[in-house]
Amino acid sequence: MQDEPFTNVAEHELSTDSNGFSVSALEHKYFRVRKQTEQLCSSLQTEDYVIQTMEDVSPTKWHLAHTSWFFETFILQEVFNDYSSPDERYAYLFNSYYVQVGERFSRPDRGLLSRPTVAEVYEYRAHVDKAMKRFFDSVDESLIHKLSLVIETGINHEQQHQELLLTDIKHVLSVNPIVPVFKEIEKKPAPPARDLQWISFPEGLYHIGHAGNGFAYDNEGPMHREFLEEFHLGHRLVTNGEYMEFMNDGGYEKIELWLSDGSAMMEERGWKAPLYWTNIEDQWHSFTLNGLLPIDPNEPVTHVSHYEADAFARWYGARLAGEAEWEVASARVPIAGNFQDTGIYHPVAFESDTGALTQMFGDVWEWTQSPYTPYPGYAPPPGAIGEYNGKFMANQMVLRGGSCATPEDHIRRTYRNFFHSPARWQFTGIRLAKNKK
């Protein structure tokens, strides 16, 4: 299976020269994505930018600075001998995990930094963008071509941080008892969810992974073959209403449904419902980026851990899909859905005809039963950029499909997201699978 090029991108971004490369397209995409990051922050106040509510969450201003540090470190300082950072200490403050680049400030303590100020971080972004404009205007095209994969990685890296920015600010706002609203959204009544249907896929030898045109992360390849037994996928995502049935049936108390680590985590952290759910006068509500709202039973359930998704699947008499199964199934549907681009920032119910897969892309990242490990023949790129994916291939699970916080042109059928099993602050949800009937 061959991956598709970027989808839903302005036509001039896809224009190329006879060699299949266009500096203008690359430059346009760089500045479009940089602008989009800042637009996502348009409703925030200065105080919102600086808070860190848990180790997994980073302050908004850190995301804005770190994505700039990436281009400064891997492009500008490599190309221009006369380039200087506004503050050489930014390299220490805004490095994330690139050990080969240098020392890093403590991740859990990012929220303790009142300086640089938010204004200074925006000045830093402008400084980097001005230097990148110089890069695109003055550097020989052959060198830009040579560095294009690193630039594309930086652009996609920023899109990943756009999603993290949204999920992180949601967590930040959620702890505030006055229930701040990130964005006012007119909520439409959700259509009732149809009964879950099972879509069949035949056994066979399938090609999995990225090959061909378009950007992809190194962990998406190389393309390889996998034999799959006949399997079945639910035609839609699991809903809030179905998850409530699991809860009402004592799903969180039935230890036989839970992996050992999951039951220990559930007990330690006191899980009784998905993250952001709260019971008010016998009615479940959820904190959203549109404020605290009653739970809509027809919307996809989200903010569940892999442990919760796995336990629900067992309760239902099903299982989670393998990532190869998910990728094979996704070939039946276009890459379209409720992404960041819609501006809703929340999973939505989708009325579909039976017999067709829906919501494979967007809404929620779908947990799989596949551990995040290298594909056969995988080797990380040399140098510090090789730290991007490969060194995390242990003790994490793969998710597929993107979410309502993912930019649409960032996702691919082969895209492999990964988180630790207890993670719940991302827009993570459930699609069920079954073996041969």
Secondary structure as the mmCIF struct_conf table of DSSP 4:
data_model
#
loop_
_struct_conf.conf_type_id
_struct_conf.id
_struct_conf.beg_label_comp_id
_struct_conf.beg_label_asym_id
_struct_conf.beg_label_seq_id
_struct_conf.end_label_comp_id
_struct_conf.end_label_asym_id
_struct_conf.end_label_seq_id
HELX_LH_PP_P HELX_LH_PP_P1 GLN A 2 GLU A 4
BEND BEND1 ASN A 8 ASN A 8
HELX_RH_3T_P HELX_RH_3T_P1 GLU A 11 GLU A 13
BEND BEND2 LEU A 14 LEU A 14
TURN_TY1_P TURN_TY1_P1 SER A 18 ASN A 19
BEND BEND3 GLY A 20 GLY A 20
HELX_RH_AL_P HELX_RH_AL_P1 VAL A 23 LEU A 40
TURN_TY1_P TURN_TY1_P2 CYS A 41 SER A 43
HELX_RH_3T_P HELX_RH_3T_P2 THR A 46 VAL A 50
BEND BEND4 MET A 54 MET A 54
TURN_TY1_P TURN_TY1_P3 GLU A 55 ASP A 56
HELX_RH_AL_P HELX_RH_AL_P2 THR A 60 PHE A 71
HELX_RH_PI_P HELX_RH_PI_P1 GLU A 72 LEU A 76
HELX_RH_AL_P HELX_RH_AL_P3 GLN A 77 VAL A 79
TURN_TY1_P TURN_TY1_P4 ASN A 81 ASP A 82
BEND BEND5 PRO A 86 PRO A 86
TURN_TY1_P TURN_TY1_P5 GLU A 88 ARG A 89
HELX_RH_AL_P HELX_RH_AL_P4 TYR A 90 PHE A 94
BEND BEND6 TYR A 97 TYR A 97
TURN_TY1_P TURN_TY1_P6 VAL A 99 VAL A 101
HELX_RH_3T_P HELX_RH_3T_P3 ARG A 107 LEU A 112
BEND BEND7 PRO A 116 PRO A 116
HELX_RH_AL_P HELX_RH_AL_P5 VAL A 118 SER A 138
BEND BEND8 VAL A 139 VAL A 139
HELX_RH_AL_P HELX_RH_AL_P6 GLU A 141 LYS A 146
TURN_TY1_P TURN_TY1_P7 LEU A 147 LEU A 147
HELX_RH_AL_P HELX_RH_AL_P7 SER A 148 SER A 174
TURN_TY1_P TURN_TY1_P8 VAL A 175 VAL A 175
TURN_TY1_P TURN_TY1_P9 PRO A 177 ILE A 178
BEND BEND9 PHE A 182 PHE A 182
HELX_LH_PP_P HELX_LH_PP_P2 LYS A 187 LEU A 196
STRN STRN1 TRP A 198 PHE A 201
STRN STRN2 GLY A 204 ILE A 208
BEND BEND10 GLY A 209 GLY A 209
BEND BEND11 GLY A 212 GLY A 214
HELX_RH_3T_P HELX_RH_3T_P4 ASP A 218 GLU A 220
BEND BEND12 PRO A 222 PRO A 222
STRN STRN3 HIS A 224 LEU A 228
STRN STRN4 PHE A 231 GLY A 234
BEND BEND13 HIS A 235 ARG A 236
HELX_LH_PP_P HELX_LH_PP_P3 LEU A 237 VAL A 238
STRN STRN5 THR A 239 THR A 239
HELX_RH_AL_P HELX_RH_AL_P8 ASN A 240 ASN A 248
TURN_TY1_P TURN_TY1_P10 ASP A 249 GLU A 253
HELX_RH_3T_P HELX_RH_3T_P5 ILE A 255 LEU A 257
BEND BEND14 TRP A 258 TRP A 258
HELX_RH_AL_P HELX_RH_AL_P9 SER A 260 ARG A 269
TURN_TY1_P TURN_TY1_P11 GLY A 270 GLY A 270
BEND BEND15 LYS A 272 PRO A 274
TURN_TY1_P TURN_TY1_P12 LEU A 275 TYR A 276
STRN STRN6 TRP A 277 ILE A 280
TURN_TY1_P TURN_TY1_P13 GLU A 281 ASP A 282
STRN STRN7 GLN A 283 THR A 288
TURN_TY1_P TURN_TY1_P14 LEU A 289 ASN A 290
STRN STRN8 GLY A 291 PRO A 294
HELX_LH_PP_P HELX_LH_PP_P4 ILE A 295 ASP A 296
TURN_TY1_P TURN_TY1_P15 PRO A 297 ASN A 298
BEND BEND16 GLU A 299 GLU A 299
STRN STRN9 PRO A 300 PRO A 300
HELX_LH_PP_P HELX_LH_PP_P5 VAL A 301 VAL A 301
BEND BEND17 HIS A 303 HIS A 303
HELX_RH_AL_P HELX_RH_AL_P10 HIS A 306 TYR A 316
TURN_TY1_P TURN_TY1_P16 GLY A 317 GLY A 317
STRN STRN10 ARG A 319 LEU A 320
HELX_LH_PP_P HELX_LH_PP_P6 ALA A 321 GLY A 322
HELX_RH_AL_P HELX_RH_AL_P11 GLU A 323 SER A 330
TURN_TY1_P TURN_TY1_P17 ALA A 331 ARG A 332
BEND BEND18 VAL A 333 VAL A 333
BEND BEND19 ILE A 335 ILE A 335
BEND BEND20 GLY A 337 GLY A 337
STRN STRN11 ASN A 338 ASN A 338
HELX_RH_3T_P HELX_RH_3T_P6 GLN A 340 THR A 342
BEND BEND21 GLY A 343 GLY A 343
BEND BEND22 HIS A 346 HIS A 346
TURN_TY1_P TURN_TY1_P18 THR A 354 GLY A 355
BEND BEND23 ALA A 356 ALA A 356
BEND BEND24 MET A 360 PHE A 361
STRN STRN12 GLY A 362 GLY A 362
BEND BEND25 ASP A 363 VAL A 364
STRN STRN13 TRP A 365 PRO A 371
HELX_LH_PP_P HELX_LH_PP_P7 PRO A 374 TYR A 375
TURN_TY1_P TURN_TY1_P19 PRO A 376 GLY A 377
HELX_LH_PP_P HELX_LH_PP_P8 PRO A 380 PRO A 381
BEND BEND26 PRO A 382 GLY A 383
HELX_RH_3T_P HELX_RH_3T_P7 ALA A 384 GLU A 387
TURN_TY1_P TURN_TY1_P20 TYR A 388 ASN A 389
HELX_RH_3T_P HELX_RH_3T_P8 GLY A 390 PHE A 392
BEND BEND27 ALA A 394 ASN A 395
STRN STRN14 MET A 397 ARG A 400
BEND BEND28 GLY A 401 GLY A 401
TURN_TY1_P TURN_TY1_P21 CYS A 404 ALA A 405
BEND BEND29 THR A 406 THR A 406
HELX_RH_3T_P HELX_RH_3T_P9 GLU A 408 HIS A 410
TURN_TY1_P TURN_TY1_P22 ARG A 413 THR A 414
STRN STRN15 ASN A 417 PHE A 419
TURN_TY1_P TURN_TY1_P23 SER A 421 PRO A 422
BEND BEND30 TRP A 425 GLN A 426
STRN STRN16 THR A 428 GLY A 429
STRN STRN17 LEU A 432 ASN A 435
#
